Amino acid sequence: MTKPRILIVEDETALAEIVRDYLVAGNMEVETLSEGTRAVETALGKAPDLIILDLMLPGVDGLTMCRELRKSSDVPIIMTTARVEEIDGLLGLEMGADDYFCKPYSARELVARVRAVLRRRPLAGRGAEDRSDARLQIDA
């Protein structure tokens, strides 16, 4: 079984290293970037299985990056940020993030969220079985 490929886009180097270490210990391949300028190109070129994306980045901010990625990719995105206002979370989710996680956070919980999103991923398209001949019956 291949290891999931995770791209972390986080300008706080110490935090990115901690998260990377937890993900690697969880049997995942991880690449980190510290600014958003190259992140869209990297994400589209390397096709990660999931992106952990900081909202406030130097260069291109996380919302702009998320919007750009959504134009041509359905890669799952977990947005992380120090912004804790409800409107910020709503905006992140509306821009295309699959999850929104406020700092400070537990690296173990972030890994659990990554695993949860990746478990749903095959159902979202990649590797999903064609069930066009299946019948769905709903009892009311």
N, C-alpha and C positions, 0 to 999 in steps of 0.2 A: 504494500500500500504506500502511495507517495505521500510525502509530508505536505501539509497545507503551507502555501507560501503567503506570508504576511508582510505587508509594507507598513511601517510606522513612519508617519510624518509628524515630527514633534521637535520643537526648537529647544526644549529643556533637555539637554544632553543626559543629565543624570537620570531623569525620569525615563527617557527612551531606553537607556541601558538596562534599567531595572525591569521594564516591561519586556524588553528583548530577552533577557535572561529567563524570565518566567515562561515566555512562549517557547524558547528553545528547550527548556526543561520539559515542556509539554509536547515535545516531539514535532515542532514546527520550524520551518525555515523562515528566517526573518531578515529583512533589509530595512535600514533606517535612513531617513533623510531629515535634515534639520530646517529646511525652508521649502516653501511651496512652489517656487519658480520652476524647478525641474520635476516636481512631483507628478504633475499630470502626464508629462511625456514618459516618465519612468513607469507610472501605473499602466498606461496604455501599451507601452512597449514590452513590459515584462509580465503582464497579465497576472497580478497576484490574486489569490483566492479571497483576500479580505484586506481592507485598508483601515488602519487606526489613524485617524486624522485629527490633529489639533485645530481648533477653530482660529486662534490668534497666532498667525505665523508671519515671519518676515517675508517679504516678496509678495506672493499671492496668498491671500487669506484662505482659511478652510472652506468658507461658504462659497467663494468664487471657484475654488478647486472642485468642490463637490458638484456645483452646477455644471462646470466644464466636463467632468467625468460622466455625468448623467446624459450628456448629449450623445455619447457613443458607447457607454459601458454600463452594465448592471452589476458590477462588482460590489459586494456588500461593503458598507462604510460604517464604522463606529466612530462617531465624532466625540472628541474629548475636549473639555474646556474648563477654564476657571470661572466662566460666566455662569451664574446660577439662577438668573431670572427665568421665569417660565417662558417668556417671549423668545429668549435665545434658544431654548430647547425646541420650541415649536418651529422657529425659523429653520433651525438645522434639519429637523425632520422633514419640513416642507421642501427644502432644497434638495432632498434626496438621501439623507443619512438614514441608515437602517436602525440605528440606536444612537442615543445621546447620553454621555456619561460625564458627570461633573467632577472636577478635581477639588480637593484631593480624593483619590480613590484607592481602593485596594487592588494591587496587581493581580491577586488571585481571583478577585471578582471579575476583573477585566478579562482574564483568561477564560473564565466560565462563560462570559458573554460572547467571546470569540467562538468558543466551542458551540454554543447554542445557535449562533448565526450560521456557522458552517454546517451544522446538522440539517438546517433547513435549506441550505444551498442547492443540493441535488434536486429538490422539489421545485426550485425556482427556475430550472432549465438545464444546467450543466449535468448531464448524465441521467436526466429524468427518463423514465420509461414512457413510451407512447401507449396510452390507454384509450385510444380512440374507439375501441370496440367495447369498452367497459360501460356498464349501465349503472346509474346512480339512482337509488330509490330513497326518498325521504318520507318517513312516516310522520304525520303531524298529530 
